[in-house]
Amino acid sequence: YEGYSYSTVEIGDQCWFSENCRYLPTVSNADAWSYGSPIYYVYGYDGNDIDEAKLTEAYNTCGVLYNGAAMMLQEVCPNDWHVASDSDWTELTVYLGGDTLAVDKIKSSSGWFDDSNGSNSSGFTGKPCGFCDVGYIFNSPGAFYQLEEVAYWWTSTPMEGWRWRRTLRYNYVAISRSWYNRSDALSARCVRD
């Protein structure tokens, strides 16, 4: 898709990307933000050159960080795929034994802080790619945080003006579900329709 061949994995009755989305029509500096307009970031990249951003290690390892408006665009996923919904994530974690047992099975086998890697026995390959904060959480707009410590994935499911997300931390024993500020930028995964 868009010149890139994604790896995929079947888990139960679902087929997932086994890596984060890479769709990158533009790239912004970390201090750019919007609630309603799509914005795309590459962790740690401070520029506007798409080709240059795609050469970074962060892009090759983690893909793209999307604000809420960008994540909702159909173009993020190929035809017949969609950004995973809250219910898609629930189905995944239930199949893997619940929010606690699923952690080891979806964590990548390398790259996690303090050697808190998983077995990745599901093939999901969840990597700790952090996020881009626009000031709501840490009050310091234009900063990237928590690389190697936390994996955040959007869901396509709204929650009263916010969005549900899934979070996997190096030092927690469960996959958490919570709402999140749609102006900040997180990773996304596609699931086959």
VENLINPE-V613490 format. One record per residue. N is the residue number from 1. RES is the residue in one letter. SS is DSSP state (H for helix, E for strand, C for the rest). Layout:
n->N res->RES ss->SS
n->N res->RES ss->SS
This chain:
n->1 res->Y ss->C
n->2 res->E ss->C
n->3 res->G ss->C
n->4 res->Y ss->C
n->5 res->S ss->C
n->6 res->Y ss->C
n->7 res->S ss->C
n->8 res->T ss->E
n->9 res->V ss->E
n->10 res->E ss->E
n->11 res->I ss->E
n->12 res->G ss->C
n->13 res->D ss->C
n->14 res->Q ss->E
n->15 res->C ss->E
n->16 res->W ss->E
n->17 res->F ss->E
n->18 res->S ss->C
n->19 res->E ss->C
n->20 res->N ss->C
n->21 res->C ss->C
n->22 res->R ss->C
n->23 res->Y ss->C
n->24 res->L ss->C
n->25 res->P ss->C
n->26 res->T ss->C
n->27 res->V ss->C
n->28 res->S ss->C
n->29 res->N ss->C
n->30 res->A ss->C
n->31 res->D ss->C
n->32 res->A ss->C
n->33 res->W ss->C
n->34 res->S ss->C
n->35 res->Y ss->C
n->36 res->G ss->C
n->37 res->S ss->C
n->38 res->P ss->C
n->39 res->I ss->C
n->40 res->Y ss->E
n->41 res->Y ss->E
n->42 res->V ss->C
n->43 res->Y ss->C
n->44 res->G ss->C
n->45 res->Y ss->C
n->46 res->D ss->C
n->47 res->G ss->C
n->48 res->N ss->C
n->49 res->D ss->C
n->50 res->I ss->H
n->51 res->D ss->H
n->52 res->E ss->H
n->53 res->A ss->H
n->54 res->K ss->H
n->55 res->L ss->C
n->56 res->T ss->C
n->57 res->E ss->H
n->58 res->A ss->H
n->59 res->Y ss->H
n->60 res->N ss->H
n->61 res->T ss->H
n->62 res->C ss->H
n->63 res->G ss->C
n->64 res->V ss->C
n->65 res->L ss->E
n->66 res->Y ss->E
n->67 res->N ss->C
n->68 res->G ss->H
n->69 res->A ss->H
n->70 res->A ss->H
n->71 res->M ss->H
n->72 res->M ss->C
n->73 res->L ss->C
n->74 res->Q ss->H
n->75 res->E ss->H
n->76 res->V ss->H
n->77 res->C ss->C
n->78 res->P ss->C
n->79 res->N ss->C
n->80 res->D ss->C
n->81 res->W ss->E
n->82 res->H ss->E
n->83 res->V ss->E
n->84 res->A ss->C
n->85 res->S ss->C
n->86 res->D ss->H
n->87 res->S ss->H
n->88 res->D ss->H
n->89 res->W ss->H
n->90 res->T ss->H
n->91 res->E ss->H
n->92 res->L ss->H
n->93 res->T ss->H
n->94 res->V ss->H
n->95 res->Y ss->H
n->96 res->L ss->C
n->97 res->G ss->C
n->98 res->G ss->C
n->99 res->D ss->C
n->100 res->T ss->C
n->101 res->L ss->C
n->102 res->A ss->H
n->103 res->V ss->H
n->104 res->D ss->H
n->105 res->K ss->H
n->106 res->I ss->H
n->107 res->K ss->E
n->108 res->S ss->C
n->109 res->S ss->C
n->110 res->S ss->C
n->111 res->G ss->C
n->112 res->W ss->C
n->113 res->F ss->H
n->114 res->D ss->H
n->115 res->D ss->H
n->116 res->S ss->C
n->117 res->N ss->C
n->118 res->G ss->C
n->119 res->S ss->C
n->120 res->N ss->C
n->121 res->S ss->C
n->122 res->S ss->C
n->123 res->G ss->C
n->124 res->F ss->C
n->125 res->T ss->C
n->126 res->G ss->E
n->127 res->K ss->C
n->128 res->P ss->C
n->129 res->C ss->E
n->130 res->G ss->E
n->131 res->F ss->E
n->132 res->C ss->E
n->133 res->D ss->E
n->134 res->V ss->C
n->135 res->G ss->C
n->136 res->Y ss->C
n->137 res->I ss->C
n->138 res->F ss->C
n->139 res->N ss->C
n->140 res->S ss->C
n->141 res->P ss->C
n->142 res->G ss->C
n->143 res->A ss->E
n->144 res->F ss->E
n->145 res->Y ss->E
n->146 res->Q ss->E
n->147 res->L ss->E
n->148 res->E ss->C
n->149 res->E ss->C
n->150 res->V ss->E
n->151 res->A ss->E
n->152 res->Y ss->E
n->153 res->W ss->E
n->154 res->W ss->E
n->155 res->T ss->E
n->156 res->S ss->E
n->157 res->T ss->E
n->158 res->P ss->E
n->159 res->M ss->E
n->160 res->E ss->C
n->161 res->G ss->C
n->162 res->W ss->E
n->163 res->R ss->E
n->164 res->W ss->E
n->165 res->R ss->E
n->166 res->R ss->E
n->167 res->T ss->E
n->168 res->L ss->E
n->169 res->R ss->E
n->170 res->Y ss->C
n->171 res->N ss->C
n->172 res->Y ss->C
n->173 res->V ss->C
n->174 res->A ss->C
n->175 res->I ss->C
n->176 res->S ss->E
n->177 res->R ss->E
n->178 res->S ss->E
n->179 res->W ss->E
n->180 res->Y ss->E
n->181 res->N ss->C
n->182 res->R ss->C
n->183 res->S ss->C
n->184 res->D ss->C
n->185 res->A ss->E
n->186 res->L ss->E
n->187 res->S ss->E
n->188 res->A ss->C
n->189 res->R ss->C
n->190 res->C ss->E
n->191 res->V ss->E
n->192 res->R ss->E
n->193 res->D ss->C
